[in-house]
Amino acid sequence: EQVAGGAITTATDVYALGVLLYVLLSGQHPAGSAVSTPATLIHAIVDTEPRRVSDAVVGPTETPDAIAQHAIQCGTTSSRLRRALRGDLDTIVAKALKKKPAERYTSVTAFADDVRRFLNHEPISTRPDTLHYRTARFVRRHVRGVAMTAAVVLLLGGATVFHMSRLSTERDRAQREATKAAKASEVLTGILLGADPIANRATAEGLTVRGLLDAGAQE
Protein backbone atom coordinates (compact mmCIF):
# COMPACT_ATOMS: atom_id res chain seq x y z
CA GLU A 1 0.00 0.00 0.00
CA GLN A 2 2.88 2.36 0.77
CA VAL A 3 4.62 1.62 -2.54
CA ALA A 4 1.43 1.94 -4.59
CA GLY A 5 0.16 4.99 -2.73
CA GLY A 6 -2.86 3.20 -1.29
CA ALA A 7 -4.59 3.53 2.07
CA ILE A 8 -2.44 2.63 5.06
CA THR A 9 -4.43 0.40 7.42
CA THR A 10 -3.91 -2.38 9.93
CA ALA A 11 -3.57 -4.70 6.94
CA THR A 12 -0.31 -2.90 6.13
CA ASP A 13 1.00 -3.71 9.61
CA VAL A 14 -0.03 -7.33 9.12
CA TYR A 15 1.95 -7.43 5.87
CA ALA A 16 5.02 -5.89 7.56
CA LEU A 17 4.81 -8.49 10.35
CA GLY A 18 4.44 -11.21 7.72
CA VAL A 19 7.68 -10.04 6.10
CA LEU A 20 9.41 -10.08 9.49
CA LEU A 21 8.16 -13.62 10.23
CA TYR A 22 9.27 -14.77 6.77
CA VAL A 23 12.79 -13.44 7.40
CA LEU A 24 12.96 -14.97 10.88
CA LEU A 25 11.88 -18.40 9.62
CA SER A 26 13.81 -18.60 6.35
CA GLY A 27 16.67 -16.14 6.78
CA GLN A 28 15.63 -14.44 3.53
CA HIS A 29 13.39 -11.60 2.38
CA PRO A 30 10.17 -12.74 0.65
CA ALA A 31 11.23 -10.76 -2.42
CA GLY A 32 14.31 -12.98 -2.74
CA SER A 33 17.06 -11.66 -4.97
CA ALA A 34 14.78 -8.80 -6.06
CA VAL A 35 15.94 -6.81 -3.01
CA SER A 36 19.17 -6.03 -4.89
CA THR A 37 17.76 -2.88 -6.53
CA PRO A 38 14.86 -0.56 -5.63
CA ALA A 39 13.15 -1.12 -9.00
CA THR A 40 13.12 -4.92 -8.76
CA LEU A 41 12.09 -4.73 -5.08
CA ILE A 42 9.08 -2.53 -5.90
CA HIS A 43 8.07 -4.87 -8.73
CA ALA A 44 8.35 -7.91 -6.45
CA ILE A 45 6.32 -6.28 -3.68
CA VAL A 46 3.52 -5.16 -5.99
CA ASP A 47 3.30 -7.94 -8.57
CA THR A 48 5.25 -11.06 -7.59
CA GLU A 49 3.92 -13.68 -5.21
CA PRO A 50 6.67 -14.74 -2.80
CA ARG A 51 7.72 -18.35 -2.63
CA ARG A 52 6.36 -20.39 0.22
CA VAL A 53 8.56 -19.96 3.25
CA SER A 54 9.34 -23.70 3.29
CA ASP A 55 10.56 -23.49 -0.31
CA ALA A 56 12.76 -20.49 0.47
CA VAL A 57 15.13 -22.65 2.54
CA VAL A 58 15.93 -25.14 -0.23
CA GLY A 59 16.70 -22.95 -3.25
CA PRO A 60 17.23 -21.56 -5.71
CA THR A 61 18.83 -18.93 -3.53
CA GLU A 62 21.71 -16.50 -3.63
CA THR A 63 24.04 -18.88 -1.76
CA PRO A 64 23.35 -22.34 -0.37
CA ASP A 65 25.82 -21.54 2.40
CA ALA A 66 23.55 -18.79 3.69
CA ILE A 67 20.65 -21.25 4.00
CA ALA A 68 22.83 -23.82 5.74
CA GLN A 69 24.07 -21.19 8.16
CA HIS A 70 20.52 -20.08 8.92
CA ALA A 71 19.52 -23.70 9.57
CA ILE A 72 22.46 -24.08 11.96
CA GLN A 73 21.36 -20.95 13.80
CA CYS A 74 17.93 -22.58 14.13
CA GLY A 75 19.58 -25.70 15.55
CA THR A 76 18.68 -27.95 12.62
CA THR A 77 19.46 -28.77 8.98
CA SER A 78 17.97 -27.28 5.80
CA SER A 79 15.86 -30.35 5.04
CA ARG A 80 14.52 -30.59 8.57
CA LEU A 81 13.84 -26.86 8.63
CA ARG A 82 11.84 -27.18 5.44
CA ARG A 83 9.73 -29.98 6.93
CA ALA A 84 9.12 -27.88 10.05
CA LEU A 85 8.00 -24.87 7.99
CA ARG A 86 5.81 -26.84 5.59
CA GLY A 87 2.09 -26.81 6.28
CA ASP A 88 0.62 -24.44 8.84
CA LEU A 89 3.52 -21.98 8.86
CA ASP A 90 3.41 -21.81 5.05
CA THR A 91 -0.30 -20.99 5.30
CA ILE A 92 0.06 -18.40 8.08
CA VAL A 93 2.86 -16.48 6.36
CA ALA A 94 1.17 -16.66 2.94
CA LYS A 95 -2.04 -15.17 4.34
CA ALA A 96 -0.16 -12.32 5.99
CA LEU A 97 1.60 -11.54 2.69
CA LYS A 98 -1.46 -11.50 0.43
CA LYS A 99 -1.32 -8.74 -2.20
CA LYS A 100 -4.90 -7.69 -1.52
CA PRO A 101 -5.32 -6.20 1.99
CA ALA A 102 -8.80 -7.71 2.36
CA GLU A 103 -7.34 -11.22 2.00
CA ARG A 104 -4.90 -10.81 4.89
CA TYR A 105 -5.60 -11.32 8.58
CA THR A 106 -8.20 -8.84 9.76
CA SER A 107 -6.02 -7.78 12.69
CA VAL A 108 -2.60 -8.28 14.23
CA THR A 109 -4.36 -10.15 17.05
CA ALA A 110 -5.84 -12.64 14.58
CA PHE A 111 -2.36 -13.10 13.07
CA ALA A 112 -0.82 -13.62 16.51
CA ASP A 113 -3.59 -16.06 17.50
CA ASP A 114 -2.79 -18.32 14.56
CA VAL A 115 0.92 -18.25 15.42
CA ARG A 116 0.02 -19.12 19.01
CA ARG A 117 -2.22 -21.96 17.84
CA PHE A 118 0.63 -23.33 15.76
CA LEU A 119 2.99 -23.25 18.73
CA ASN A 120 0.39 -25.08 20.84
CA HIS A 121 -0.21 -27.65 18.06
CA GLU A 122 -3.83 -26.51 17.68
CA PRO A 123 -5.78 -26.08 14.41
CA ILE A 124 -5.20 -22.66 12.84
CA SER A 125 -8.04 -20.53 11.55
CA THR A 126 -6.80 -20.35 7.95
CA ARG A 127 -6.81 -24.10 7.29
CA PRO A 128 -9.96 -26.02 6.22
CA ASP A 129 -11.60 -27.54 9.28
CA THR A 130 -11.39 -31.19 8.22
CA LEU A 131 -11.47 -34.27 10.44
CA HIS A 132 -8.05 -35.36 9.20
CA TYR A 133 -6.50 -31.98 10.02
CA ARG A 134 -8.06 -31.77 13.49
CA THR A 135 -7.04 -35.34 14.23
CA ALA A 136 -3.45 -34.63 13.20
CA ARG A 137 -3.32 -31.56 15.44
CA PHE A 138 -4.86 -33.51 18.34
CA VAL A 139 -2.29 -36.26 17.98
CA ARG A 140 0.51 -33.69 17.83
CA ARG A 141 -0.73 -32.06 21.06
CA HIS A 142 -1.16 -35.35 22.92
CA VAL A 143 1.53 -37.46 21.29
CA ARG A 144 2.51 -39.30 24.50
CA GLY A 145 -1.04 -40.11 25.51
CA VAL A 146 -1.92 -41.24 21.99
CA ALA A 147 1.22 -43.38 21.82
CA MET A 148 0.41 -45.04 25.14
CA THR A 149 -3.20 -45.63 24.10
CA ALA A 150 -2.08 -47.08 20.79
CA ALA A 151 0.39 -49.36 22.61
CA VAL A 152 -2.36 -50.62 24.94
CA VAL A 153 -4.73 -51.18 22.01
CA LEU A 154 -2.04 -53.08 20.12
CA LEU A 155 -1.25 -55.15 23.21
CA LEU A 156 -4.91 -56.00 23.76
CA GLY A 157 -5.37 -56.70 20.06
CA GLY A 158 -2.34 -58.97 20.02
CA ALA A 159 -3.53 -60.83 23.12
CA THR A 160 -6.99 -61.23 21.60
CA VAL A 161 -5.59 -62.57 18.34
CA PHE A 162 -3.30 -64.95 20.25
CA HIS A 163 -6.14 -66.34 22.37
CA MET A 164 -8.47 -66.58 19.37
CA SER A 165 -5.78 -68.48 17.52
CA ARG A 166 -5.34 -70.86 20.44
CA LEU A 167 -9.09 -71.35 20.71
CA SER A 168 -9.28 -72.04 16.98
CA THR A 169 -6.43 -74.55 17.24
CA GLU A 170 -8.06 -76.31 20.20
CA ARG A 171 -11.40 -76.37 18.40
CA ASP A 172 -9.86 -77.93 15.30
CA ARG A 173 -8.03 -80.47 17.44
CA ALA A 174 -11.25 -81.37 19.25
CA GLN A 175 -13.06 -81.77 15.92
CA ARG A 176 -10.30 -84.07 14.65
CA GLU A 177 -10.38 -86.15 17.81
CA ALA A 178 -14.19 -86.38 17.60
CA THR A 179 -13.93 -87.52 13.99
CA LYS A 180 -11.32 -90.14 14.93
CA ALA A 181 -13.46 -91.37 17.82
CA ALA A 182 -16.51 -91.65 15.59
CA LYS A 183 -14.51 -93.55 12.97
CA ALA A 184 -13.06 -95.89 15.59
CA SER A 185 -16.52 -96.51 16.98
CA GLU A 186 -17.77 -97.22 13.49
CA VAL A 187 -14.97 -99.73 12.88
CA LEU A 188 -15.48 -101.49 16.21
CA THR A 189 -19.20 -101.65 15.62
CA GLY A 190 -18.53 -103.20 12.21
CA ILE A 191 -16.21 -105.79 13.74
CA LEU A 192 -18.71 -106.73 16.41
CA LEU A 193 -21.52 -106.99 13.88
CA GLY A 194 -19.33 -109.17 11.73
CA ALA A 195 -18.93 -111.56 14.64
CA ASP A 196 -22.68 -111.97 15.06
CA PRO A 197 -23.50 -115.49 13.71
CA ILE A 198 -27.19 -114.71 13.49
CA ALA A 199 -26.78 -111.56 11.43
CA ASN A 200 -24.09 -113.13 9.22
CA ARG A 201 -25.35 -116.71 8.69
CA ALA A 202 -24.22 -116.77 5.12
CA THR A 203 -20.62 -115.89 5.95
CA ALA A 204 -20.34 -117.10 9.54
CA GLU A 205 -18.86 -120.43 8.44
CA GLY A 206 -15.09 -120.24 8.58
CA LEU A 207 -15.16 -116.85 10.33
CA THR A 208 -12.46 -116.60 13.00
CA VAL A 209 -11.48 -114.00 15.59
CA ARG A 210 -8.16 -113.52 13.80
CA GLY A 211 -10.00 -112.87 10.55
CA LEU A 212 -12.21 -110.28 12.21
CA LEU A 213 -9.22 -108.53 13.76
CA ASP A 214 -7.37 -108.54 10.44
CA ALA A 215 -10.42 -107.04 8.76
CA GLY A 216 -10.64 -104.42 11.53
CA ALA A 217 -6.95 -103.53 11.17
CA GLN A 218 -7.40 -103.23 7.42
CA GLU A 219 -10.35 -100.92 7.95
C-alpha positions in Angstrom: 0.0 0.0 0.0 2.9 2.4 0.8 4.6 1.6 -2.5 1.4 1.9 -4.6 0.2 5.0 -2.7 -2.9 3.2 -1.3 -4.6 3.5 2.1 -2.4 2.6 5.1 -4.4 0.4 7.4 -3.9 -2.4 9.9 -3.6 -4.7 6.9 -0.3 -2.9 6.1 1.0 -3.7 9.6 0.0 -7.3 9.1 1.9 -7.4 5.9 5.0 -5.9 7.6 4.8 -8.5 10.4 4.4 -11.2 7.7 7.7 -10.0 6.1 9.4 -10.1 9.5 8.2 -13.6 10.2 9.3 -14.8 6.8 12.8 -13.4 7.4 13.0 -15.0 10.9 11.9 -18.4 9.6 13.8 -18.6 6.4 16.7 -16.1 6.8 15.6 -14.4 3.5 13.4 -11.6 2.4 10.2 -12.7 0.6 11.2 -10.8 -2.4 14.3 -13.0 -2.7 17.1 -11.7 -5.0 14.8 -8.8 -6.1 15.9 -6.8 -3.0 19.2 -6.0 -4.9 17.8 -2.9 -6.5 14.9 -0.6 -5.6 13.2 -1.1 -9.0 13.1 -4.9 -8.8 12.1 -4.7 -5.1 9.1 -2.5 -5.9 8.1 -4.9 -8.7 8.4 -7.9 -6.4 6.3 -6.3 -3.7 3.5 -5.2 -6.0 3.3 -7.9 -8.6 5.3 -11.1 -7.6 3.9 -13.7 -5.2 6.7 -14.7 -2.8 7.7 -18.4 -2.6 6.4 -20.4 0.2 8.6 -20.0 3.3 9.3 -23.7 3.3 10.6 -23.5 -0.3 12.8 -20.5 0.5 15.1 -22.7 2.5 15.9 -25.1 -0.2 16.7 -22.9 -3.3 17.2 -21.6 -5.7 18.8 -18.9 -3.5 21.7 -16.5 -3.6 24.0 -18.9 -1.8 23.3 -22.3 -0.4 25.8 -21.5 2.4 23.5 -18.8 3.7 20.7 -21.3 4.0 22.8 -23.8 5.7 24.1 -21.2 8.2 20.5 -20.1 8.9 19.5 -23.7 9.6 22.5 -24.1 12.0 21.4 -20.9 13.8 17.9 -22.6 14.1 19.6 -25.7 15.5 18.7 -28.0 12.6 19.5 -28.8 9.0 18.0 -27.3 5.8 15.9 -30.4 5.0 14.5 -30.6 8.6 13.8 -26.9 8.6 11.8 -27.2 5.4 9.7 -30.0 6.9 9.1 -27.9 10.0 8.0 -24.9 8.0 5.8 -26.8 5.6 2.1 -26.8 6.3 0.6 -24.4 8.8 3.5 -22.0 8.9 3.4 -21.8 5.1 -0.3 -21.0 5.3 0.1 -18.4 8.1 2.9 -16.5 6.4 1.2 -16.7 2.9 -2.0 -15.2 4.3 -0.2 -12.3 6.0 1.6 -11.5 2.7 -1.5 -11.5 0.4 -1.3 -8.7 -2.2 -4.9 -7.7 -1.5 -5.3 -6.2 2.0 -8.8 -7.7 2.4 -7.3 -11.2 2.0 -4.9 -10.8 4.9 -5.6 -11.3 8.6 -8.2 -8.8 9.8 -6.0 -7.8 12.7 -2.6 -8.3 14.2 -4.4 -10.2 17.0 -5.8 -12.6 14.6 -2.4 -13.1 13.1 -0.8 -13.6 16.5 -3.6 -16.1 17.5 -2.8 -18.3 14.6 0.9 -18.3 15.4 0.0 -19.1 19.0 -2.2 -22.0 17.8 0.6 -23.3 15.8 3.0 -23.2 18.7 0.4 -25.1 20.8 -0.2 -27.7 18.1 -3.8 -26.5 17.7 -5.8 -26.1 14.4 -5.2 -22.7 12.8 -8.0 -20.5 11.5 -6.8 -20.4 8.0 -6.8 -24.1 7.3 -10.0 -26.0 6.2 -11.6 -27.5 9.3 -11.4 -31.2 8.2 -11.5 -34.3 10.4 -8.0 -35.4 9.2 -6.5 -32.0 10.0 -8.1 -31.8 13.5 -7.0 -35.3 14.2 -3.5 -34.6 13.2 -3.3 -31.6 15.4 -4.9 -33.5 18.3 -2.3 -36.3 18.0 0.5 -33.7 17.8 -0.7 -32.1 21.1 -1.2 -35.3 22.9 1.5 -37.5 21.3 2.5 -39.3 24.5 -1.0 -40.1 25.5 -1.9 -41.2 22.0 1.2 -43.4 21.8 0.4 -45.0 25.1 -3.2 -45.6 24.1 -2.1 -47.1 20.8 0.4 -49.4 22.6 -2.4 -50.6 24.9 -4.7 -51.2 22.0 -2.0 -53.1 20.1 -1.3 -55.2 23.2 -4.9 -56.0 23.8 -5.4 -56.7 20.1 -2.3 -59.0 20.0 -3.5 -60.8 23.1 -7.0 -61.2 21.6 -5.6 -62.6 18.3 -3.3 -64.9 20.3 -6.1 -66.3 22.4 -8.5 -66.6 19.4 -5.8 -68.5 17.5 -5.3 -70.9 20.4 -9.1 -71.3 20.7 -9.3 -72.0 17.0 -6.4 -74.6 17.2 -8.1 -76.3 20.2 -11.4 -76.4 18.4 -9.9 -77.9 15.3 -8.0 -80.5 17.4 -11.3 -81.4 19.3 -13.1 -81.8 15.9 -10.3 -84.1 14.6 -10.4 -86.2 17.8 -14.2 -86.4 17.6 -13.9 -87.5 14.0 -11.3 -90.1 14.9 -13.5 -91.4 17.8 -16.5 -91.6 15.6 -14.5 -93.6 13.0 -13.1 -95.9 15.6 -16.5 -96.5 17.0 -17.8 -97.2 13.5 -15.0 -99.7 12.9 -15.5 -101.5 16.2 -19.2 -101.7 15.6 -18.5 -103.2 12.2 -16.2 -105.8 13.7 -18.7 -106.7 16.4 -21.5 -107.0 13.9 -19.3 -109.2 11.7 -18.9 -111.6 14.6 -22.7 -112.0 15.1 -23.5 -115.5 13.7 -27.2 -114.7 13.5 -26.8 -111.6 11.4 -24.1 -113.1 9.2 -25.3 -116.7 8.7 -24.2 -116.8 5.1 -20.6 -115.9 5.9 -20.3 -117.1 9.5 -18.9 -120.4 8.4 -15.1 -120.2 8.6 -15.2 -116.9 10.3 -12.5 -116.6 13.0 -11.5 -114.0 15.6 -8.2 -113.5 13.8 -10.0 -112.9 10.5 -12.2 -110.3 12.2 -9.2 -108.5 13.8 -7.4 -108.5 10.4 -10.4 -107.0 8.8 -10.6 -104.4 11.5 -7.0 -103.5 11.2 -7.4 -103.2 7.4 -10.4 -100.9 8.0 
